[in-house]
Amino acid sequence: ELINKVVNGQAPRRQGFSAATDPDEKYERESFGRQIYKHLMSGVSNMLPFVVAGGILIAVSFLWGIYSADPNSPQYNVIAAT
């Protein structure tokens, strides 16, 4: 029944919210501190995968041992030496 009303154009229309006409208008309403905060948080979000990858690489290096590439060390590992 509702689908038939919509197809026939008898269903009531609801007004939605319109977006800002100028994309920069929303940006101008934010305070300077808020703009700085958004830029910093965006930078942190973009940097986060590199920080996580670096932490994983450090953890793997500690897994083999600090001196694992030195053939004279008891921690020597062939895989770490290559």
Contacts in CASP RR format, 6 or more apart in sequence:
PFRMAT RR
TARGET T0000
AUTHOR 0000-0000-0000
METHOD contacts of the structure
MODEL  1
ELINKVVNGQAPRRQGFSAATDPDEKYERESFGRQIYKHLMSGVSNMLPF
VVAGGILIAVSFLWGIYSADPNSPQYNVIAAT
2 11 0 8 1.000
5 11 0 8 1.000
20 26 0 8 1.000
27 35 0 8 1.000
30 38 0 8 1.000
64 75 0 8 1.000
64 77 0 8 1.000
64 79 0 8 1.000
64 80 0 8 1.000
65 75 0 8 1.000
65 77 0 8 1.000
65 80 0 8 1.000
66 75 0 8 1.000
67 73 0 8 1.000
67 75 0 8 1.000
67 76 0 8 1.000
68 75 0 8 1.000
68 76 0 8 1.000
68 77 0 8 1.000
68 80 0 8 1.000
68 81 0 8 1.000
69 76 0 8 1.000
69 77 0 8 1.000
69 80 0 8 1.000
69 81 0 8 1.000
70 76 0 8 1.000
71 81 0 8 1.000
END
